[in-house]
Amino acid sequence: MDPRTALGRLIALGTLAAVLADAGLAAKLTDKEHTRIEEPRPAGVPDDAELEAAGAVIGRIDIDIRDIFDEGDPRENVGLFRLADQLHIRTRRSSIQAQLLFASGEKYKGQKLAETERNLRLLQYIYDARVLPVSYAGGVVDIRVTTKDVWTLDPGLSFGRAGGSNATNLYLEDSNFLGSGKKLDFQHIRTVDRTSDQLDWSDPNVFGSHWTSLVNYADSSDGGERALLLTQPFYSLDAPWTAKINALSFERTVSRYNLGNIVDQFNDNQSSYELSGGVSSGLVNGWVQRWTAGMRYDRNLFEPTPNTSTPALLLPPDRTLSYPFVGYEVLQDYYRKIGDQDQIGRTEDLYFGTDVGLEVGLSNGVFGADRDAIMLAAKARRGFEFGATQELFLIGDFSSRIEQGRARNLIADAAASYYWRWDPERVFYVSLMTTATDSLDPDMQLLIGGDNGLRGYPLRYESGTSRALLTVEQRFYTDWYPFRLVRVGGAVFYDEGRTWGTGVIGNSNPGLLRDIGFGLRLGNSRSGLGNVLHVDIAFPLDGVAAIDRVQFLIQTKQSF
């Protein structure tokens, strides 16, 4: 089949089905049997506007932490599931309490409940959350917080394949260690780049506070990594301040690629540190403004890789950047809940607001830098709704430094994602991602291949100084729920992409690359160990004869 015909049929399918969509489509989406928490607001409890206008005060806060399986459901009241609930250590009440953005005695604000609910769903050990008022009398409103646990203890062996290369991982991981919400992770990882033994510890609520911490240690075949992060983020839209201490040190071998093959290698020893803080006036009329400032130090020392058959064609010069910086961000409070879009059977919080940020720094020898430079970074995102069935999300990022009057290491990314739900169980998806660079640092390389979206080709196949990737998918969501453990979906897809320009080691220049394929999606509804398993078969439509005509991929991703 001609690839353009395949793409045309995908588009025609989405367009034809969209004609069938009507105003009642949104209501049909609630008909599916699922495990999300669907707890309605009790009758007789006023809406948020009435409660806030009446000056209601929060009274009792009940926290209902539900186990992995519901023994009140005959389909889940079986021996294996009961054993899993008995072995599972349920999340402690204190772990949930630490995430609440409201307390007894405070004035009721519906926005605080909605944001708490979103924050809880971001936790890896929580499948879903619901926060709502359940009773109101005498100016006092009682709140119930309901969460649903997932299985988080994961000893085992995993395997992945993308771009013709395999990755294995022997691990012991628990993202809810002893029900505390903290993560402990031991891993032995083998990838195309390196073999590593790794230990991670993270804590989202240090001593029950909003401080978070992360410690990472890795011993790898080509070096190692040490990382420490202690921060109180802007944990809510109303958070008045933030602070961060961050330290990172690693040694690794960097491989540069051409047509999926390593053409040269060098060692990169990096040390970076950050001390920063920020303030905010909180949520005012639906908008938040935040100011940040701090100091960063980033040093890269490059050395030849010993005992390699592919020595560096051009060894990058050492680089030390050290600079104070200031940043400003403005964002809008505009979210909407949905399901079966980038997940299967999970509640998703989509952002439709405007979020814009800018950061400026000044690197100078006074601060220990080896060059004078103006450091620039910017970001923007925006979501759009077109009726009940169509959505568009735009994202842009920019970073560069100005040295001697000209831009260096300029990287500009832009992405657009379009969703058309023409049926309750069908979503037509189109994504366009582009990257443009100028005077890229020689240790950086812009690549495209099987490991970053071009599924029919080897990993890191094409290189250059700019790239673009178009993805078209017809997604299918089903009610099939095998053993009440995983949600099943599927996709038929078309990818098209390429790079342009000549990089440090030249341009592979195979031109436009295209593939078609299909895949199975398994949504993880009982475990916090990866949200969606992808099993894909892709067929390349362009490229040299040496490429396998069928690519088989197995990957765990955070989205569909």
N, C-alpha and C positions, 0 to 999 in steps of 0.2 A: 504494500500500500504506500502510495506517495505520502511523505510526511505532512505536506500542506493539506492533503485530503484528510489525514487523521486529525490535524488541528482544526480544520474546518468543521468536521463532524462533532468535535467536542464543543465548539462554539455554537453550532446549530442546535445541539442538544440542550444547552443551557438557555439559549434564546427561545426555542420552542416551548420549553417547559415554563419559562418565566411568564408566558402568555396565560398559563393556567393559574398563576398566583392571583389571589384575591384578598380583599380586606380581612377575611376571616382566617388567614394563614397563621397569624401570630397565636390565635387561640388554639389552633390544632397542635402547636408545638408542645402544649402541656399534656397531651394525651399519652405520651410515651411512658411506659413503666420504667422506673429508674430508682436509684438509691440515694438521690439527692434529698436533702432535708427540705421538705415542703410543709412547713408549719405556718398556717394562716394566722393573721392577726385576729384575736378573739373579737367576737361581736360585742359591741358596747364600749370598746376602747376607742376614744377619739383619734382622729388622724394627727400627724405630727404638728401641723399648723395650729390645730385647736389646743393641743397640749402645751405648745410653746406660748401661745397667746394667753393661756390661762395661768402661766407661770408655774407649771407643774414641777414638782421636785421628785427626784429619783428616790425610791424607797428601797425595798428588798431587791437584791440581785441574786437570782438562782442560776447556777451553772450546772447544766446537764451534759455530762460527757458520755457519749454512747460508744459501745464497743464496736468491734469490726463487723460482727454479724448480729442480726436481730433475731433472738431466740423466740420472740413473739410471732415471727413469721414462720409458718410450717415448712416453707421451702428452705429455710436457713436453720431450722431446729434439728440438725443432724449431728451425729457424733463427731465428725471431723471438724465441723465449724465450732461446736461447743468446746472442743479441745483447743482450737486456735484461740478462742476468747479466754480460756483459762490460762494458757501459756503467755498470752499477751499482757504486758503491764500497761494498764490504762493510764492515759495522760493525767498527771496530777492537777488538782484544782488550782494550785498556785501557778502552774505554767500558763493556764488560760487567764487567770486573774491578772497576771503581769502584762497581758496584751490589751486589757480593757482601757478604753479612752474616756471612761466616765466612772463615777463613784457615787455611792449612796450619799444623799444630802445635796448633790449638785442640781442645778437647773436642768431640766430635760431638754436635749437637743437631738432631733432625729438624725441629723447629719453625723453625730458622734456614733450612733448605733450602726449606721450604714458603713462608716469607715472602719469601725471595729470588725464588722463582719468580713469586709474585704481583707483586712490585715490577717485575720485568722485563716482565711482560705489560702493565703500565701505560704503558710507554714507547711513544711513537707510532711509532717505527721498528722495533718488534718485533711480529711477528705472533703468535708463541707461544713459550713457554719451558718447559724441563723441567730440573729439578735433582734428581739422585738419586745414591745411592751405587752404585758399579759393581763394587767388589771389596773384600774384607776378609780380612786375614791378619796375624797377629802383633800384634793390637791396633790396627792401622792401617787406616783406611777411605779409599779413593780416591773422589773425587767427579767426576761429569761434568756440566757445564753446557751444555745445548744450546739454541740460539736460532735462530729463523728470521726472516730479514730481509724487509722489504717495500720496494717502490719508494717513494722519498720526494721525489725531484726532480719538481716540478710546475710547469712553465710553462704558462700558458694563460688561458682565459676560462671563467668559470662563470656560470650563470644559475639563479636561484631565483624561485619564485612562491608566495606565501601570502597569504590574505585579500584577493585581488584586486589585490595590488601586486607589482611585480617588483623584483628586486635583481640587479645584475651585479657581477662582480669580475674584474678583469684583474690577474694576479699572477705572481710568480716565487717559489717557496717550496721550501725543502729542510729537512725536519725531522731530517735526519741528515747535516749538512754535512760533506762529505769523510770520512764514516764516523765522525765524532767524537761523534755523539749530540747535537750542538748544533743549534739551529734558527735559520735565517735566512729572513726573510720580507719581500718587497716586495709591496704591494698597492695597487691603485686600485679603490676600492669606491664603488658608487653604490646607495643605498638610499632608501626613502621619507623618511628623516630628513635625510640629508646625503651629500655626495660627499667622499671622504677619500683622501689618499695616505698610506700607512702603512709604517713600517719597524719590524720586531721582531727581537730577538735573545734567545735563551734558552739557558741552559747548565745541564743537570741534574747536572753533576759538575765544578765549577770546579777546575781543576788536579788532576783525579783524586780530589777529595775528595767529601764528602757535602754540601758547600755548593752551592746553586743560585742562579742569577741570571737576571734578566729586565730588558731595556731596551726601551722602546717610545717611538716618536716618530710623531705623526700630525699632518698639516696638513689641516684640513677646511674645507668651505665655510662653516661656522658657528663656526670657532675652531680648536682644536688640542688635543693631548694629549701630555704628557711623563710617563713613568713609569719608576721604577727600583726594583728589588727585589733584595736580597741576603739570603739566609737559609740557615741550616742547620736544616731541619725535624726533627721527630721522625721520622726516616727509617725507623725500625724500632720494633717494640714494645719492644725493649730499649734504645733510644737514651736516654742519660742526660740530654741537655740539648738545648735549641733556642735560636736567636737570630735576630732579624729586624731589618732596616733597610728601610723602605718609604717612598717618596716619590711623590706623584701630583699632577699639576696639569693641569687641562683647562678649556677654554672651549667651550660648546656652546649651541645653541638647543634649548630644551625645548618640545615641542608637547603641548598637552592636547586630548583627543579627546572627541567625542560622536557616537555612531552612525557611527563610522568616519571622521568628518570633523574636521579641525583647527578648533577654536573659538577658541583663543588661543595666544600664544607669548611666551616671555621668554627671556633669556639667563642662564645659570648659570655663574659662574666659581668653580671649586672648587680648593682646595688642601688636601691631607691628608698627614700624616706619621705614622709609627709607629716607635718603638724599643722592642723587647720581647725577652724571653727566658723560659726555663722550665727546669724540672728534672723528672726522673722517676726512680723506683726501678726501672723496667723491668718485665718480665713476671714476675709472682709468682703461682703457682697459677692460671694462666690469665687473670689480670686485670692491667691496667695503670692506674696513677694518675699524673696529670700536673698540675703546678702551673705557671702562667704569670703574668707580671707585666710591665707596661710603661707607656708613655706614648703617647697619641694626640692629634693636633691635626687638626681638621676644620673648614674655613671655607667657607661658601657665600655669594657675593655675587650678588644678583639685579638685573638691569637690563632695561629695555625693549628689545625686539628692534627694531633700526632697519629701516625700509623693509619692514614687514610689513603685510599686509592684515588680520591677525588679532591686534591688540595684546592684551596681558594684561588680562583682565577684573579680576583681582586680582593685583598683583605681590607675590610672597612677600617677607616681611621677611628681611633678612640674618640669618645664623646662624653663630655661632662656638662650637664645642664643643672644649674642651681638658681632658684628664683622665688621671690615672693609673688603672690598672685591675689587677685580679687575677682569675685564672680557675682553675677546677679541672675536670678531666675524668677519668672512669673508663670504661674500655672493656674488653670481653671478647675474647679471642682465639678466634673461632669462625667459620671460613670453610669453604665447600664448593665444589668445582669442578663445573661443569656446562657444557653446550653447547646452542645453539639455544634461547635464551630471549629475551634482549634483543639478541643478535647472531645472525648466521647463519654457521655453520662455524667459529666461534672459541671458544676456551676462556674461560669466564666464572668469575670468583671472586665468589660470592655471600656476603654477610655476614649471619649468623644470630645474632650476639651482641647484647649490650646495650651501648650507647654513650650516656653522659649527660654533658653539660657545662654549666657555669654561669660567667658572667662578670659582675663588678660594677665600675663605675667612678664617679668623683666629679668632675664638671665644675665649675670654680670660677674666678672672676675672678683668683685668685692665679696660675693657670696660663695666663691669657690668654683665658679664655672670656668671652662676653658674657652668660652666665646661669649660675645655680647649678642643677645637676641631678644626680640619681643615674641612672647609665647601667646598664641591665640587658640581659642577653642569655642565652638558654638554648637547648639543643638536646637531642634524644633520638632514638634509632632502635633498632629491634628487629626481628629476623627470626624467623619461626616455620615449622617444617616439619610437615606433616600427611601422614605416610606417605611413599611414594616419588614421589607425583604432585602434591601440592598445597603451595603456599608462600604466605606472607603477610608483607609488609614494611610496617612502620609508621615514619613519620618525623614529627617535630614541631620547629618552630623558633619562638622568641619573642624580640622585642626591644622596648624601650621606654625612655623616660627619664621620671623623676619630677621635675616642676617645680612648686614651690609646693603640694606635697601631692597633685597629681593627675597621672595618666599622660598623656604626650604622645607622638605618633607611635608608638602601640602597634600592632605588627604580629604577628599569631599565624598561623602556617601549620601545617597538618596534612595528611598524605597517607597513603593506604593503597593498596597494590598487591597484587593477588591473581592467582596463576598456577595453572592446572589443566591439567596435561599428561595429557590423556585418550588420547593416541595418540603414538607416537614422533615424528610429524611434525605434530602439532596442539597448540596451546596456547590455552586459553580464558583471556582476560586481562580483569580489571576494575580500574579505577583511580578513586579518589575523592580529589580535592584541594580543600581549603577554605582560605580566608583571611578573617580578621576583623581589623578595625582600629578604632582609637579616636583621635580628635583627630589625624588624619593631617596631617603638615606640608603646607602648600599647594602645594609644588613636587612632591609625590608624587601619583600617580593610580593607582587600582586599575582594571584593564581586563580584558576578556575578548573574544576574537575569534579570527579565523583564524590569527593568528600565535602563539597560545599554547593551542591545543587544541580550539577550537571551529571545526573545519575547514570547515564549510559557510557561514561568514560572513566579512564583511570584517574586516581586521585592526583591533584596538582598537575594537571595535564598541560594546560596552556598558561603562559605567563606574558606579562606586558606591563604597561603603565596605566591603563584604564581597562575597565571591564563592564559588561552588562549581562544580566541573566533574566530571561523571561520564563516563568513557570505558569502553566495552565493545568488545572486539575478539576476533574469532576469527582467530588467526594460523595461517598455513600455512607449513611449511618443506619444501623439496624437495631432491632430490639433483641437480637440474638445475644444471649447472656449465658454462655456455656458454664455449667457448674456454679453459676452465680459468682464468678470470679473475675471475668474479663468481659469488656464490651467489644463488639466486633464491628469494624467498618472496613471500607475499601476505597481505592482511588484509581482512576485512570488518568495518566498524566502525559504532558508534553513539555520538554525543556529545550530552551534555545539560548545559547550564550557564546561569548567570545571575549578575548582581550585585544587591545590595540597598543601600539607603541613599543619601543625598544627599551628593555630594562637593562640592569647591570650586566647580565650574562646573555643579552640578546633577546630576540623575540621568537618564540616557537612558531608563531604565525601559521597555524593550520586553518585559520579563518573561522567562519561561522560553524558552530557545532550544534547538532540537534539530536534529540532522542525521544522515543516514546516508550511507554511502559504501563505497568499496572502493579498494584500492591495491596497487601492486607494490612489493616491497622487494628491493633489490639489495645484497647484502653484499659488501664490498670485501675480497677475500682476498689480494690482491697489492700493495696500496698502503696507505700510512699517511695518506692524504689524505681522511679521513672514512670512518666505518665502514659506514653504511647510507644508501643513497639511497632517498628516499621519492617515489613518483609516485602521487598520490591524486586521485580524483574524488569530490567530496562534494556532497550535495544538501540545502540548507536546508529545514527543515520548518516554520519559523516566521519572522516578521519582516515588514518592510514590503515593498511591491511593488517598490521600487527595487532590491532585492537580486537579483543574478544567480541564476537558478535552478540553475545548475551552477557549482561552484567547482573550478578545476584548480590543484593544488599540486605544486610540485617543491621538495624540501628535502633537504639532507644533514644527518643527525643522528648522534649517537653511539650510538643504540640503535634497536631495531625500532619 
